[in-house]
Amino acid sequence: SKQPESTNFGDCPICFLPMRITAQQDELKIFKKSCCSKVICNGCEYANTLREIAERLPMTCPFCRHPVMKNEAECHLHTMKRVEANDPFACYQAGMRRST
């Protein structure tokens, strides 16, 4: 028997709701954070952004509260630190970056 196609990308570590893969464009409605390599759902990312704007707070990761990376070089450096820690999602990101 054939395995059914996955309908979600796991659960959001903040709200614990399944992160759906959209059927229309086959793109993920998620955010991968380079600071902690957590994959956050669109809703939690949006709620965190609204809170930060309303309270005039600096932009941070909704999961670990690390400040948002300022540029691509800083993001790459932090991703490579996560690769050294053997983080599977960071390894995937680094491999995808090298293949393009």
C-alpha positions as CSV (number, residue, x, y, z in Angstrom):
1,S,0.0,0.0,0.0
2,K,1.1,3.5,-0.8
3,Q,2.0,6.0,2.0
4,P,-0.3,9.0,2.2
5,E,1.2,12.3,1.3
6,S,2.0,14.4,4.4
7,T,-0.5,17.2,5.1
8,N,1.6,19.0,7.7
9,F,5.1,20.0,8.5
10,G,4.9,19.0,12.2
11,D,3.5,21.0,15.0
12,C,4.4,24.6,15.8
13,P,6.5,24.6,19.0
14,I,4.6,27.6,20.4
15,C,0.9,26.9,19.7
16,F,1.2,23.2,19.0
17,L,-1.1,23.4,16.0
18,P,-0.2,21.4,12.9
19,M,1.6,23.5,10.3
20,R,-0.2,22.8,7.1
21,I,1.3,22.6,3.6
22,T,-0.9,24.6,1.3
23,A,-2.3,22.5,-1.5
24,Q,-2.6,25.4,-4.0
25,Q,1.0,26.5,-4.3
26,D,2.7,23.7,-2.5
27,E,4.7,26.1,-0.4
28,L,5.1,26.1,3.3
29,K,3.4,28.8,5.4
30,I,6.1,28.7,8.0
31,F,9.1,30.6,9.2
32,K,12.4,28.9,10.0
33,K,14.4,30.8,12.6
34,S,18.2,30.8,12.1
35,C,18.8,31.6,15.8
36,C,17.3,28.4,17.2
37,S,16.4,26.4,14.0
38,K,12.8,26.2,15.1
39,V,10.1,26.2,12.5
40,I,7.3,28.6,13.6
41,C,3.8,28.8,12.1
42,N,2.7,31.9,10.3
43,G,0.1,32.8,13.0
44,C,2.7,32.8,15.9
45,E,5.1,34.8,13.8
46,Y,2.4,37.3,13.0
47,A,1.2,37.6,16.7
48,N,4.8,38.1,17.9
49,T,5.3,40.9,15.3
50,L,2.1,42.6,16.3
51,R,3.1,42.5,20.0
52,E,6.5,43.9,19.3
53,I,5.1,46.7,17.2
54,A,2.4,47.6,19.7
55,E,4.8,47.6,22.6
56,R,7.7,49.1,20.7
57,L,9.9,46.2,21.4
58,P,13.0,45.2,19.4
59,M,12.3,42.4,16.9
60,T,13.1,39.0,18.3
61,C,12.5,35.3,17.6
62,P,9.1,34.2,19.0
63,F,10.6,31.0,20.4
64,C,14.0,31.8,21.9
65,R,13.7,35.7,22.0
66,H,17.1,36.1,20.3
67,P,17.4,39.4,18.4
68,V,16.6,39.1,14.7
69,M,19.6,38.7,12.5
70,K,20.7,42.0,10.9
71,N,22.0,40.7,7.6
72,E,22.5,37.6,5.5
73,A,26.1,37.2,6.7
74,E,25.1,37.1,10.3
75,C,22.3,34.7,9.5
76,H,24.7,32.4,7.7
77,L,27.2,32.5,10.6
78,H,24.5,31.5,13.0
79,T,23.2,28.7,10.7
80,M,26.8,27.3,10.5
81,K,27.0,27.3,14.3
82,R,23.8,25.2,14.3
83,V,25.3,22.9,11.7
84,E,28.3,22.4,14.0
85,A,25.8,21.4,16.7
86,N,24.5,18.8,14.3
87,D,21.1,20.4,13.9
88,P,19.3,18.5,11.0
89,F,17.3,21.5,9.7
90,A,20.4,23.8,9.8
91,C,22.3,21.1,7.8
92,Y,19.5,21.0,5.3
93,Q,19.6,24.8,5.0
94,A,23.3,24.9,4.5
95,G,23.1,22.2,1.9
96,M,20.4,24.0,0.0
97,R,22.4,27.2,0.1
98,R,25.5,25.5,-1.4
99,S,23.5,23.9,-4.2
100,T,22.2,27.2,-5.6
